[in-house]
Amino acid sequence: MASALTEKLSRLVKEMRGQARITESNVSDMLREVRVALLEADVALPVVRDFIARVREQALGQEVLGSLTPGQALVGIVNAELAATMGEGVADLNLAAQPPAVILMAGLQGAGKTTTTAKLARHLIEKRRKKVLTVSGDVYRPAAIEQLRTVTAQAGAEWFPSAPDQQPVAIAQAALDHARRHFFDVLLVDTAGRLAIDEALMREIQDLHTALRPVETLFVVDAMQGQDAVNTARAFKEALPLTGIILTKTDGDSRGGAALSVRAVTGVPIKFAGTSEKIDGLEVFDAQRHAGRILGMGDIVALVEQVTAGVDVAAAQKLAAKVKSGAGFDLNDFLSQIQQMKQMGGLSSLMDKLPAAMAAKAGQVDMARAEKDIRRKEGIIHSMTLLERSRPELIKATRKRRIAAGAGVQVQEVNRLLKEFEQMQEMMKKMKGGGMMKMMKRLGGLKGMPRMPGMPF
């Protein structure tokens, strides 16, 4: 997210760190660049003015302590103020209510409300252990009702049926009654949207709010909207007592201004951010960590969380035991490693959380091409028989031609995959019996280590 803003601010961070001392002159120069970067990122002008004033006041009054250089102190101030602009820390959902706790989803058409409703259901089921029911009040688009049914099933929640000939308030009240009688913890209400703000839309959602008295009213906003997000947020804030914001499409080519502007305009915290199109692509928004990403510092905590969540611990332990026992590392194991990478969200998702310097090195490789390469490898292995996967040495010329035809690739690509597999197999042999440390020393750390499937470094 916010690649242009991240690039500009990362460059400024490097320049600031090199400053021997903080002066009014270099602070003014730095703030001029920050101002331009924020405006180009579609941050609202009043928000920019307030941010610049706060940083200036802090920087010119800052006392540098210990071994911290003035430049680093300046970076710290910008980082802290960015986090403050987006809201300090993490704002959790308030579910302290007599079940079912009602959550009303509001926003314009196209912002991703329906998909986000299902993602939030998945989050509540997995992270909060809640029994969740969803219902659609969008009677103007029958496809929206069907879409919610589909994505709710993917999320593992339950769906309450509705129809275009019903009234939204009647639908919501029937769903609430059903949720009470069947002991649901949370009811998520997906509302209708419009392409633009209009009186009918606001009156309808106000009626829903009055009838349901939700514990949370969440404003779903497209992070790619830019300045339009500010106007939309202001209108919804005036019509409803919003309690939080969900930013969607933060993995897209957004300028990043919405995250900074919407929080300031509405005065309510950003609670979640949509990080991918997958049903689990929703993460709790942490302003401090997000500020670090914008400044090019990365988000190693989120990276660790993402990798940990995507790793099948049982499968990893089984593979470790297999290697330790001396059993061969075969193509089934190789396929498992490729699938683990996919479960972690793919390369581009992982790279997004790396610090700028590391991400820049990784960015020299076309991530879309690398991910396509991973899918191609998976297809090649799926074209093999079970015997070939367990005994790769059987794969000679005739079998290679059949496998290539089945996967829709050239024979050279089958050869390339088998070579990468042999490298991985050799590495696994060296790990047997505690030889990992010796191998690392001989390789000089990670340098020279055989490349993981599809990995660019």
RASULUR-V309551 format. One record per backbone hydrogen bond with DSSP energy under -1.0 kcal/mol. NH is the residue of the N-H (numbers start at 0). CO is the residue of the C=O. Records with the same first field share a line. If there is no record, write none. Layout:
BEGIN
NH = CO  CO
END
This chain:
BEGIN
5 = 1
6 = 2
7 = 3
8 = 4
9 = 5
10 = 6
11 = 7
12 = 8
13 = 9
14 = 10
15 = 11
16 = 12
18 = 15
26 = 22
27 = 23
28 = 24
29 = 25
30 = 26
31 = 27
32 = 28
33 = 29
34 = 30
35 = 31
36 = 32
37 = 33
38 = 34
39 = 35
40 = 36
41 = 38
42 = 37
47 = 43
48 = 44
49 = 45
50 = 46
51 = 47
52 = 48
53 = 49
54 = 50
55 = 51
56 = 52
57 = 53
58 = 54
59 = 55
61 = 58
67 = 64
70 = 18
72 = 68
73 = 69
74 = 70
75 = 71
76 = 72
77 = 73
78 = 74
79 = 75
80 = 76
81 = 77
82 = 78
83 = 79
84 = 80
85 = 81
96 = 94
100 = 184
102 = 186
103 = 215
104 = 188
105 = 217
108 = 193
110 = 107
115 = 111
116 = 112
117 = 113
118 = 114
119 = 115
120 = 116
121 = 117
122 = 118
123 = 119
124 = 120
125 = 121
126 = 122
129 = 123
132 = 185
133 = 157
134 = 187
136 = 189
138 = 136
143 = 140
145 = 141
146 = 142
147 = 143
148 = 144
149 = 145
150 = 146
151 = 147
152 = 148
153 = 149
154 = 150
156 = 151
157 = 131
159 = 133
165 = 162
170 = 166
171 = 167
172 = 168
173 = 169
174 = 170
175 = 171
176 = 172
177 = 173
178 = 174
179 = 175
180 = 176
181 = 177
182 = 179
183 = 178
184 = 130
185 = 130
186 = 100
187 = 132
188 = 102
189 = 134
201 = 197
202 = 198
203 = 199
204 = 200
205 = 201
206 = 202
207 = 203
208 = 204
209 = 205
210 = 206
211 = 207
212 = 208
214 = 101
215 = 101
217 = 103
218 = 243
219 = 105
220 = 245
222 = 247
224 = 221
227 = 224
228 = 225
230 = 226
231 = 227
232 = 228
233 = 229
234 = 230
235 = 231
236 = 232
237 = 233
238 = 234
239 = 235
241 = 239
242 = 216
243 = 216
244 = 268
245 = 218
246 = 271
247 = 220
249 = 273
251 = 248
253 = 251
256 = 40
260 = 256
261 = 257
264 = 260
265 = 261
266 = 262
270 = 244
271 = 244
272 = 282
273 = 246
274 = 280
275 = 280
280 = 277
281 = 279
282 = 272
284 = 270
286 = 88
289 = 285
290 = 286
291 = 287
292 = 288
293 = 289
294 = 290
295 = 292
296 = 291
298 = 352
302 = 298
303 = 299
304 = 300
305 = 301
306 = 302
307 = 303
308 = 304
309 = 305
310 = 306
312 = 310
315 = 311
316 = 312
317 = 313
318 = 314
319 = 315
320 = 316
321 = 317
322 = 318
323 = 319
324 = 320
325 = 322
326 = 321
330 = 388
333 = 329
334 = 330
335 = 331
336 = 332
337 = 333
338 = 334
339 = 335
340 = 336
341 = 337
342 = 338
343 = 339
344 = 341
345 = 340
349 = 345
350 = 346
351 = 347
352 = 349
353 = 350
355 = 295
358 = 354
359 = 355
360 = 356
361 = 357
362 = 358
363 = 360
364 = 361
369 = 365
370 = 366
371 = 367
372 = 368
373 = 369
374 = 370
375 = 371
376 = 372
377 = 373
378 = 374
379 = 375
380 = 376
381 = 377
383 = 380
388 = 384
389 = 385
390 = 386
393 = 390
394 = 391
395 = 393
399 = 395
400 = 396
401 = 397
402 = 398
403 = 399
404 = 400
405 = 401
406 = 402
408 = 403
413 = 409
414 = 410
415 = 411
416 = 412
417 = 413
418 = 414
419 = 415
420 = 416
421 = 417
422 = 418
423 = 419
424 = 420
425 = 421
426 = 422
427 = 423
428 = 424
429 = 425
430 = 426
433 = 430
438 = 434
439 = 435
440 = 436
441 = 437
442 = 438
444 = 439
448 = 445
454 = 451
END
